[in-house]
Amino acid sequence: MPSSAWSSTSRVFQVPRFAGNHPRIVLGGLIILLLVGAALGAIAVTSRGAERPSAVAGPVEVPRPPVVTVEALPQLAGHLRGQAEAGRFMGGVLVARGETVLFRQVYGVADADTGAPLALSSRFRLASLSKQFTAAAVLRLQDEGRLSVEDPVCRWIQPCPEAWAPLRIRHLISHTSGIPDLMQRPGWGARRTTPATVRELTEESALYGLSFAPGEDLRYSNAGFNLAADIVERASGMSFGDYLQAAFFDPLGMADTGIGDGAGLVAGHATFPEGLTPQRLANVSIIPGAGALYSTLDDMLVWQQALHGGRVLKPETYAAMVADHSPPAQGSERGRVRRIWGYGVMANRLGRRVTPGFDDIQIYHTGSWSGFRNLMSWQPRAQVSVIVLSNNYHQQEQVFVISQQAMAEALGHPFPTEMVRNQAAGGQPPVGAPGLRGQSGLAASQASSLSRVEFQPWVWPVRLRSDFRPS
């Protein structure tokens, strides 16, 4: 037990010189109390077992009411009913503002072969939404003093390729490592279907040189997050899944969240000319740190509220997580407004990609793997959480539009109806924020799109009340 917990009970008790009862009676009572207290303390120590990482400050788990349908966003509800009836959306949507759930509903089937419907408690594969957990695990270990994101990767990985000498852990969780991704390597087809361990994936990555000097470019990298998961194992002395369970899932009460092939997962699907087809071969063993988790709508709401509400990381660590770590020369991305690349999360004005549009900054990530398409977004000023989990790989645009319709209605903006086409023609400035780039600051030419004030709520997050209860 921490020393601070003992401070109120370890003071020396002074027996009054003139007590109301005989001193021997008082002393005898005190001895009995001390013996009982010692016995209870021994029982408590024995029951705790091995030390487990502490993931949160203050209350670790918040009570959750029964999971029920909520449709307090009428425009979104009507739109989703129409999309589902037309076969254009299948999956689950949850929207919350502060402590209040505004929308919770599911549509379509859990498995096209059996016809079983989705449930509000259905478990979906998270795909790349998993990356924020990997980044949070690294940062949590930093908060615990076990590692630093400035550590050389070769401190933890031995033997270590000479090419990795300049690599730091922070490069792995910001897509700036230069390690060629799995899909870029020869033999991707065989790797996609062949199971692997975390260590085997590390050994395989070590066979390839870097595509660029670490920190000088940015390319999306599942391999970097897999390597980060290996470092989590080495620094914690636990398997990656066990560390996540002990540090995050158990303390936060995320009983329906796990890694790999958990029981009761819904099937991912693809829409082919012959119809809706389940995608059975997930093989998430090859993306342990990049996309192997599964969860439910409500467990992900708990995670969003905890992560952005200051109950997972220290404030300064969270600030680093959502800061921009992309190279200073990073330009536009495929003609779109450039995003902020944090550790396992991104930030951008996603509402500019729909019409009618809106400008609120959102911290988010997407996910796609083996029949799943997901998007999870957080608006810091209003504390609005949007979670869209779809078990149809070919509904990428629908998932994005639905997420922005949900965010817009929750924020009181006009309801978007479609994607903006040819966004680059609009000449919008790149997204950035002064003083938020990892170490070097942001060029003045990129600072006009965001103000420092807009970032303050999530750089220094508002802590949720101790009696926070999602409704």
Secondary structure, 3 states (H helix, E strand, C coil): CCHHHHCCCCCCCCCCCCCCCCHHHHHHHHHHHHHHHHHHHHHHHHHHCCCCCCCCCCCCCCCCCCCCCEECCHHHHHHHHHHHHCCCCCEEEEEEECCEEEEEEEECEEECCCCEECCCCCEEECHHHHHHHHHHHHHHHHHCCCCCCCCEHHHHCCCCCHHHCCCEHHHHCCCCCCCCCHHHCCCHHHHHHCCCCHHHHHHHHCCCCCCCCCCCCCCCCHHHHHHHHHHHHHHHCCCHHHHHHHHHHHHHCCCCCEECCCCCECCEEEEECCEEEEECCCCHHHCCCCCCEEECHHHHHHHHHHHHCCCCCCHHHHHHHHCECCCCCCCCECCECCCEECCCCEEECHHHHEECCCCCCEEEEEEEECCEEEEEEEECCCCEEEEEEECCCCCHHHHHHHHHHHHHHHHCCCCCCEECCCHHHHCCCCCCCCCCECCCCCCHHHCCCCCHHHHHHHHCCCCCCCCCCCC
